[in-house]
Amino acid sequence: MKHGQAVTALKALAQDSRLAAYRLLVQAGVPGLAVGELAARLRVPGPTLTSHLNVLRNAGLVRDEREGRVIRCRADYAQMNALLAFLTENCCAGDADACAPASGCAALTRKIKPRNTRP
């Protein structure tokens, strides 16, 4: 990712409603959310959400797809990962232990401890 792209993405996320929308889309995973459902969860009017989604789209953080009468939005995980990689590119003076990846996808990164079971 280039410097200008990172600035655009960070500016897009630097607003409460856009950040909230993006976080919901990240949490929704690959299926994403219908625009109507996203508006209901955020409690914002449709035109306001459209404006916010346009900013996120222009930053490359969100993609959408029409499914019949529904527009489904999804976080662009490749762009998200590129932004994170850009931000941490020269992290911690090369001390890998100090700047281990901070992945929010706990299901993929944490080790699941076995439950106590009786023999």
C-alpha positions, 0 to 999 in steps of 0.5 A: 500500500502506498502512503496516499492510499493509507491516508485515504483509508485512515481519513475514511475511518476517522469518523464515528459512523463510518468506523462503526459501519466498517467494524460491523462489516468486518465482524459480519465476515465474508457474507457481509450485511445488507445495506438495510440491515446495516442501517438498522444496526447503526440507527442511521437514515439510508441517505446518511449511510449511503454517503458514509459507504461511498467514502469507505468504498472510495477508500477501497475498504468496502465492496458491495454487490447487488443481490436482486433488490438487496445491496450487500456490503462486505469489508475488503479484507485484502485492503484492511490487511494491506493497511495494517501491514503498512502501519506496522511495516517498520514496527518495533525496530525489528523486535518481532516479539514486541510487535506480534500481529494483533489480529482481531480474528481470535478464532484463527489466532488463539489456541483453544484450550481443552476443557477439563474432562474426567477420565 
